[in-house]
Amino acid sequence: MLIGLTGGIASGKSLVAEELKRFGAHLIDADEIAREVVKTGLPAYLDIVKEFGERILNPDKTINRKELGRIIFSYADFRRRLERITHPRIREKIDAEISAIKAKNPETVIVVDAALLIEGGLYKKMDKVIVVYADEKTQIKRLTERDGLTIEDAKNRISSQMPLKEKRRYADFVIENVEGKNREEVKEEVKRVFDRLKDKR
């Protein structure tokens, strides 16, 4: 079974992904793949440097993700340019990983953890979709406290993604991770969802 896991920035998606993995799901992390495809010297890396210039590089020539993030989250056109470079390569690697896992164990639960699962159309390939939901006020609070972003930067990052209220419409399961809900309550909800997924196989 192929499960898509998505949510907004600072919605708590990582906690849900960790729990699904702990329950036995095979996790494919799109963000991890995104970091892999832009390693120094790879085609995506070369295209990004050509597009944005060496100002986005660290002294050791690796990509400065913080600086690149500042640029793309401030200007939608730059974000779209980056996505045109990285998304096809990320998608290709995700497809390859899914095929490799299914070849070894056709019955396993595979979870594709991707922030842009819906925006990129990858949700269409999934058997079920889980959306982790947090309201915008909670997202801003987490981004400013956890990542040290200004309120303006936090809002820019949130607005760069599809609103979570809209993402809910694509969900087979919604896991609420709002202000006032503790980690243990979220974990219990993940367990209930995973048990239902196993029953559907």
Secondary structure by P-SEA (a helix, b strand, c coil): cbbbbbbccccaaaaaaaaaaaaccccccaaaaaaaaaccccaaaaaaaaaccccccccccccaaaaaaaaaaacaaaaaaaaaacaaaaaaaaaaaaaaaaaacccbbbbbcccccccccccccccbbbbbbbcaaaaaaaaaaaccccaaaaaaaaaacccaaaaaaaccbbbbbcccccaaaaaaaaaaaaaaaaaac
